[in-house]
């Protein structure tokens, strides 16, 4: 099984799917990841705001950030190799990398975000 890791830019919470206006691209990624999780496939996401140590500990990401800056995020690694920068992978790209289909029906997304009625903290 291939290992996919996504290094997210700084966001208000772990998924970015919170607050008064939700980015549809982040909603799509959360739905895709939940769909794959239901199949036993884990895509690991790291958030710059919540897990900066993971960005430092990963030599590929650390070097890329030093060279290109945070504007390079999001970055996707497959088996430790950069396959996409500055945008989240498409469903077709993920399906190709994992050699599996992504369930197209949305799943319920749960979040441990600290958001309240006024948005993120």
Residue pairs with C-beta under 8 A, 6 or more apart in sequence:
1 41
1 98
2 78
2 79
2 97
2 98
3 44
3 77
3 78
3 79
3 80
4 43
4 44
4 76
4 77
4 78
4 94
4 97
4 98
5 43
5 44
5 45
5 46
5 58
5 76
5 77
6 29
6 43
6 44
6 45
6 46
6 74
6 75
6 76
6 77
6 88
6 89
7 45
7 46
7 48
7 54
7 55
7 58
7 61
7 73
7 74
7 75
7 76
7 77
8 16
8 45
8 46
8 47
8 48
8 73
8 74
9 48
9 70
9 73
9 74
10 47
10 48
10 49
10 70
11 26
11 47
11 48
11 49
12 18
12 19
12 49
12 113
12 115
12 119
12 120
12 121
13 50
13 111
13 112
13 113
13 114
13 115
13 120
14 45
14 47
14 50
14 111
14 112
14 113
15 26
15 30
15 45
15 109
15 111
15 113
16 23
16 26
16 47
17 23
17 26
17 27
17 30
17 109
17 111
17 113
18 111
18 113
18 115
18 119
18 120
19 115
19 119
19 120
20 119
25 88
26 88
27 109
28 88
28 91
29 45
29 88
30 109
31 106
31 107
31 109
32 43
32 91
32 94
32 102
33 43
33 45
34 107
34 108
34 109
35 102
35 103
35 105
35 107
36 42
36 43
36 94
36 98
36 100
36 102
38 103
38 107
39 100
39 103
41 98
41 100
43 94
46 54
46 55
48 55
48 70
48 73
54 61
55 61
55 62
55 65
56 62
58 77
60 77
60 80
60 81
60 82
61 75
61 77
64 72
64 75
64 82
64 85
65 72
65 73
68 85
71 86
72 85
72 86
73 85
73 86
74 84
74 85
74 86
74 87
74 88
75 82
75 84
75 85
76 82
76 83
76 84
76 85
76 88
76 89
77 83
78 97
83 89
83 93
83 97
84 93
89 97
91 102
94 102
95 101
95 102
113 120
114 120
114 121
115 121
